[in-house]
Amino acid sequence: MSKILICGLNWLGDGIMSMPAVRAYKQLNPDASITMLVKKSMSELWGMCEAVDEIMVLDPGLAGLLRAAEHIAGKGYDEAYIFPNSWRSGLSPMLAGIPIRKGAGGNGRNWMLSDIVKDSSDGQHQSSEYFKILGFDVSPFDMPLLTFDGADDIRKKFITSGKPVVAIMPGAAFGKAKMWPKEHFIGVAKKLINDKSCYIAVMGVASEKDLCKGIADELKEDAVCLAGKTSLMQSSAILAGCSAVVCNDSGGMHLAAAAGARVVAVYGITDPEKTGPMGSGHKLIMAEGVERARDLERDSSEAIKAMESIKPDVVYDAVVEVLG
């Protein structure tokens, strides 16, 4: 049995986009034992991936990298696959003496790798990058990607309404350049409540609590604010039971798709060909008359204006299509 170490990515959306490749590797190599080396905030995500046999938490800073190297050295790993492009991410596998270390070159780390994977993913979805690092072509994959137990009980704990539930996820870790205006989310939610008898679950991380609560307060008894109240697994279970999810281009969007929900995602100038939700049945609403960008500044005025230009009625109509 081969022992494989995969150095995972640091952001939720990126981690989810790498998951199909990890699962495909396990399907092709069922006897392989896969360990994910990830920071603490990503450990719960990989706990929902059946392909992973062990999760090793990477502590912060250089000291964490050195401790990880020491721990890894005694585990007898045959190969390491390094998903991040950073210099730091290649250090622990090299110091641990893992004989085969594969990842993208550049950033001054070529000497840390035994096999440099050439980036040939231009124009392709970001998920394709991780298939290439693992050494095979992109292959079809099934959704959902995540598995969890007790989903019905989790949903009943947080949502008591018997109406169809639409989740709204108004945040984006990247910032305002990827965020549709709060007032637009409220407008869509009110129409869904009045015209489609929906119940709204406003969801996000703890740092988005004020934003989410502000939306839920406007919707009164027809909504609940769950921001900061649920674990990643609980959020996944809730999203899996939603009739639709309205969101930005964000980690939350990828989580919803990975849980099996159908999303209506609002895009300004970012490129859904690169970072769109995986799976089928989604609706992508894009600003018109703008040039798509694969790299974006957090405070891009062009991106903010593009997000503001997308009208609530367009998003509402897309949600209605998803609801059937």
ABEGO torsion letter per residue (X at the ends): XBBBBBBBBABAAAAAAAAAAAAAAAAABAABBBBBBBBAAAAAAAAABAABABBBBBBBEAAAAAAAAAAAAAAGBABBBBABABAAAAAAAAAAGBABBBBBBEGGAAAABABBBBBAABGBBAAAAAAAAAGBBBBBBBOBABBBBGAAAAAAAABABABBBBBBBABBAAEAAABBBAAAAAAAAAAAAAAAGBBBBBBEBAAAAAAAAAAAAAAEAABBBABGABBAAAAAAAAAABABBBBBBBAAAAAAAAAGBBBBBBBBABBAAAABBBEBGBBBBBBBGBBBBABBBAABAAAAAAAAABBAAAAAAAAAAAAX
